[in-house]
Amino acid sequence: MKRRFGGMILDCAFRIMIPFMVLYGLYVLLHGEHTPGGGFQAGGMIAIAIVCVRLILGTQSNLRDLGAKAALWAGVGTFIYLLTGLVCVLRGGNFLEYEYLPFFFQEAAQYHKAGIMLIETGVTVCVAATIVNILDAVIERVDEDDSDD
């Protein structure tokens, strides 16, 4: 991301819109087990907000170095998912059998909600990082093709 896209009006509009995009992504994540949506949709919303920031601000963006770390963050999201399942197995249950999570709830539904939230958080982090990584690869490819001319 060497250059900025757009002008002052686009910059001002996105400075207002980006926090709401991230907030809506978090809302979709937190209410994913009750409403349509969840980790994948929340990850997509957050990734698009990150990509918009990076496109609009260019090299002035604080998120410009995120592309190098996006694969690491995708691994962190996958690890959260895997760790949730492995904790259940190590405590005597099946993979993702939420009743075996090390929480002290009274009802099985509360274990299920906590387990789903852990899974959805891992999916959100993984999807957001993967989308950022893919779009970085596309943008780098376009930059290379433009420099050949």
C-alpha positions in Angstrom: 0.0 0.0 0.0 2.2 2.7 -1.2 -0.3 5.3 -2.2 -3.6 6.7 -0.9 -6.9 6.1 -2.6 -9.4 8.9 -2.8 -9.4 12.4 -1.3 -10.4 14.3 1.7 -14.1 13.6 1.4 -13.5 9.8 1.2 -11.0 10.0 4.0 -13.5 11.8 6.3 -16.4 9.5 5.4 -14.4 6.4 6.2 -13.1 7.8 9.4 -16.7 8.0 10.5 -17.8 4.6 9.0 -14.9 2.3 10.0 -15.6 2.3 13.8 -19.3 1.4 13.0 -18.2 -1.4 10.7 -15.9 -2.9 13.4 -18.7 -2.4 16.0 -21.2 -4.2 13.8 -18.7 -7.0 13.2 -18.4 -7.4 17.0 -22.1 -7.3 17.4 -22.5 -10.1 14.8 -19.9 -12.1 16.7 -21.4 -11.7 20.1 -25.0 -12.5 18.9 -24.0 -15.2 16.5 -25.5 -18.1 18.5 -28.9 -16.2 18.8 -29.2 -14.7 15.3 -28.0 -15.5 11.8 -24.3 -14.8 11.6 -21.4 -15.6 13.7 -17.6 -16.0 13.3 -17.4 -16.0 9.5 -19.6 -13.0 9.0 -18.0 -11.0 11.8 -14.5 -11.8 10.5 -15.6 -10.6 7.0 -16.9 -7.3 8.4 -13.8 -6.7 10.5 -11.5 -7.6 7.6 -13.3 -5.2 5.2 -12.9 -2.4 7.8 -9.2 -3.1 8.0 -8.8 -3.2 4.3 -10.7 0.1 3.9 -8.5 1.8 6.4 -5.4 0.6 4.6 -6.7 1.5 1.2 -7.9 5.0 2.2 -4.9 6.0 4.4 -2.2 4.2 2.4 1.2 4.4 4.1 -0.2 6.7 6.8 -2.2 3.8 8.2 -1.3 2.2 11.5 -2.4 -1.1 10.1 0.0 -1.2 7.2 2.2 -3.8 8.8 -0.7 -6.1 9.5 -0.3 -7.9 6.2 3.0 -9.4 7.3 1.4 -10.7 10.5 -1.9 -11.8 8.9 -0.8 -15.4 8.5 0.2 -15.5 12.2 -3.2 -14.1 13.2 -4.9 -16.7 11.1 -2.9 -19.4 13.0 -3.9 -17.8 16.3 -7.6 -18.0 15.3 -7.2 -21.7 14.3 -5.3 -22.4 17.6 -8.2 -20.9 19.6 -10.6 -23.3 17.8 -8.3 -26.3 18.2 -7.5 -25.5 21.9 -11.2 -25.3 22.7 -11.7 -28.8 21.3 -8.6 -30.3 22.9 -9.4 -29.0 26.3 -12.7 -30.9 26.1 -10.8 -34.1 25.0 -8.2 -33.8 27.7 -10.9 -33.4 30.4 -12.6 -36.7 29.3 -15.1 -35.6 26.7 -15.3 -35.7 22.9 -13.9 -33.0 20.7 -16.0 -29.8 21.2 -18.2 -31.4 23.9 -18.6 -28.2 25.7 -19.8 -29.7 29.0 -16.1 -30.6 29.7 -14.8 -27.1 29.5 -13.1 -25.9 32.7 -15.9 -23.5 33.7 -18.1 -23.7 36.8 -21.6 -23.2 35.4 -24.8 -24.7 36.7 -26.5 -25.5 33.4 -25.3 -27.3 30.3 -26.7 -24.4 28.2 -24.2 -22.0 29.8 -21.3 -24.4 28.8 -22.6 -24.5 25.3 -22.8 -20.7 25.0 -19.2 -20.3 26.3 -17.9 -23.0 24.0 -19.7 -21.5 21.0 -18.3 -18.1 21.9 -14.7 -19.5 22.0 -15.2 -21.2 18.7 -16.7 -18.2 17.0 -13.9 -15.9 18.3 -11.3 -18.2 16.8 -13.2 -18.3 13.5 -13.5 -14.5 13.5 -9.8 -14.0 14.0 -8.9 -16.6 11.4 -11.3 -15.3 8.7 -10.4 -11.7 9.2 -6.7 -12.4 9.0 -7.2 -14.7 5.9 -9.2 -12.1 4.0 -6.6 -9.4 4.8 -3.8 -11.8 3.7 -5.6 -12.6 0.4 -6.3 -9.0 -0.4 -2.7 -8.1 0.4 -1.5 -10.7 -2.1 -3.8 -9.4 -4.7 -2.7 -5.8 -4.1 1.0 -6.8 -4.2 0.4 -8.6 -7.5 -1.4 -5.6 -9.0 1.5 -3.3 -7.8 4.0 -5.6 -9.4 2.1 -5.7 -12.7 1.8 -1.8 -12.7 5.5 -1.4 -12.1 6.3 -3.6 -15.2 4.8 -1.0 -17.5 
